[in-house]
Amino acid sequence: LPCEIPGCGWKEATRDIHHLVAVTDGGKNTLDNVIVVCPNHHRMFHHNLISEEAVKTAFKLRLSHHPELYTQEQDARAGN
């Protein structure tokens, strides 16, 4: 799976899983709480440099490409 941040051209094999709500803060290991990102975008998340709009767009793209993963939680995360 490529980096889910729209427009990212990361071509390396390495991917990170970022929790939108940290597990230590009660976040779950569920598709509506994780996003696959390249190491650069992962660091940006931890420095609050990724916009909520980019996350919403990423979830909308994920849902459009993988409707079998659809849940109401993901729909809410995508802003619907």
TAJOSUL-V113044 format. One record per residue. RES is the residue in one letter. SS is DSSP state (2 for helix, 1 for strand, 0 for the rest). PHI is phi in degrees with one decimal (none if undefined). OMEGA is omega in whole degrees, 0 to 359 (none if undefined). Layout:
res,ss,phi,omega
RES,SS,PHI,OMEGA
RES,SS,PHI,OMEGA
//
This chain:
res,ss,phi,omega
L,0,none,179
P,0,-74.7,174
C,0,-55.6,184
E,0,-85.8,177
I,0,-74.3,183
P,0,-54.9,177
G,0,88.0,180
C,0,-72.5,180
G,0,-106.6,184
W,0,-58.5,184
K,0,-113.6,181
E,0,-71.6,182
A,0,-74.4,185
T,0,-74.5,173
R,0,-135.8,176
D,1,-117.3,172
I,1,-107.1,179
H,1,-108.8,175
H,1,-86.0,179
L,0,-67.5,170
V,0,-114.5,183
A,0,-55.9,178
V,2,-58.4,179
T,2,-66.6,177
D,2,-102.8,178
G,0,97.5,178
G,0,-68.5,183
K,0,-104.4,173
N,0,-90.3,182
T,0,-123.9,183
L,0,-60.2,179
D,0,-80.5,180
N,0,-121.0,179
V,1,-125.3,177
I,1,-140.5,179
V,1,-88.0,183
V,1,-138.7,173
C,0,-73.9,180
P,2,-57.6,179
N,2,-64.2,179
H,2,-68.0,178
H,2,-62.1,177
R,2,-61.0,180
M,2,-62.0,176
F,2,-57.6,184
H,2,-72.7,175
H,0,-109.4,179
N,0,56.3,181
L,0,-107.7,177
I,0,-107.3,183
S,0,-76.1,175
E,2,-61.1,179
E,2,-63.7,178
A,2,-63.4,178
V,2,-66.3,178
K,2,-59.8,179
T,2,-63.5,179
A,2,-61.1,180
F,2,-68.2,177
K,2,-62.7,178
L,2,-64.8,179
R,2,-59.8,181
L,2,-65.6,181
S,2,-71.8,180
H,2,-86.4,183
H,0,-136.6,183
P,2,-61.9,179
E,2,-66.4,179
L,2,-91.1,187
Y,0,-60.0,170
T,0,-141.8,178
Q,2,-63.2,179
E,2,-63.8,179
Q,2,-66.7,178
D,2,-61.0,178
A,2,-66.7,180
R,2,-63.4,180
A,0,-77.3,176
G,0,88.1,180
N,0,-97.9,none
//
